[in-house]
Amino acid sequence: MFDGAGRFVSAILRPAKRPSGAEIRPHLRRLVRAIRINWPNIRILLRGDSHYCNPGHRLVLRVDFIFGLAPTTTLRKHVADLEASTTARLEASAKRGKEIGRAHV
């Protein structure tokens, strides 16, 4: 783990397999507790891959998260309508354009 400036904070030595959310929770709990002892009012933002995406972590640790979600069939179904409407809005706005002198943007 690294801090916001990219400096090393902590590491877990373990087999080279993806950890489960439950497996990482005790380590995160100890790390967050140590940070809060020194800086009790600090806002903590954890960034992780999809295997760390566990709603229980946010509640137990009282931290903010950013997750990189791996694409799955279920995720694609959930975002298909949003993606289609976003594309339609982009195409509609590109067709209208704005006239600036003789140029169209």
C-alpha positions in Angstrom: 0.0 0.0 0.0 1.1 3.5 -0.8 0.1 7.0 0.5 -1.2 9.8 -1.7 2.3 10.9 -2.6 3.3 7.3 -3.7 5.4 6.5 -0.6 5.3 2.9 0.7 3.1 2.4 3.7 2.5 -1.3 4.1 2.6 -4.7 2.3 1.2 -8.2 2.8 3.3 -11.2 2.0 1.1 -14.0 0.8 0.7 -16.6 -2.0 0.3 -15.3 -5.5 -3.4 -15.6 -5.7 -6.2 -13.0 -5.6 -7.2 -12.3 -2.0 -10.9 -12.4 -1.0 -12.6 -9.3 0.5 -12.8 -11.1 3.8 -9.0 -11.9 3.7 -8.0 -8.3 3.3 -10.4 -6.9 5.9 -8.2 -7.6 9.0 -5.2 -5.9 7.4 -7.2 -2.9 6.3 -8.7 -2.6 9.8 -5.3 -2.6 11.5 -4.0 0.0 9.0 -7.0 2.3 9.3 -6.9 2.0 13.1 -3.2 3.0 13.2 -3.8 6.0 10.9 -6.8 7.1 13.0 -4.8 7.0 16.2 -2.5 9.6 14.9 -4.9 11.6 12.7 -8.5 10.9 14.1 -10.3 13.3 11.8 -8.5 12.5 8.5 -10.5 11.4 5.5 -9.2 8.1 4.2 -9.6 7.0 0.5 -8.8 3.4 -0.4 -8.3 2.5 -4.0 -8.4 -1.2 -5.0 -9.4 -3.8 -7.6 -12.8 -5.4 -7.8 -11.9 -8.2 -5.4 -11.7 -5.7 -2.6 -15.2 -4.4 -3.4 -17.0 -5.4 -0.3 -19.7 -3.1 1.1 -18.9 -4.3 4.6 -15.5 -2.7 4.4 -16.9 0.8 3.9 -19.2 0.5 6.9 -16.8 -1.1 9.3 -13.8 1.0 8.4 -15.6 4.3 7.8 -13.5 5.1 4.7 -14.2 6.1 1.1 -13.4 3.7 -1.7 -12.6 3.8 -5.4 -12.9 0.4 -7.1 -11.7 -0.8 -10.5 -14.4 -3.2 -11.5 -13.6 -6.0 -13.9 -16.2 -6.1 -16.8 -18.7 -8.9 -16.3 -21.9 -9.9 -18.1 -24.0 -8.5 -15.2 -22.1 -5.2 -15.1 -22.4 -4.8 -18.9 -26.2 -5.3 -18.6 -26.4 -2.6 -15.9 -24.5 0.0 -17.9 -25.9 -0.8 -21.4 -28.7 1.7 -21.2 -26.5 4.4 -19.7 -23.9 3.9 -22.4 -26.5 4.0 -25.2 -28.1 7.2 -23.8 -24.6 8.8 -23.4 -23.7 8.0 -27.0 -27.0 9.4 -28.3 -26.5 12.7 -26.3 -23.0 13.0 -27.6 -24.0 12.5 -31.2 -26.9 14.9 -30.9 -24.7 17.6 -29.5 -22.0 17.1 -32.1 -24.6 17.5 -34.9 -25.9 20.8 -33.5 -22.5 22.3 -33.1 -21.8 26.0 -32.2 -21.1 28.6 -34.7 -18.1 30.6 -33.9 -17.5 33.0 -36.8 -17.3 30.7 -39.8 -16.0 27.7 -37.9 -18.3 25.0 -36.5 -17.2 23.3 -33.3 
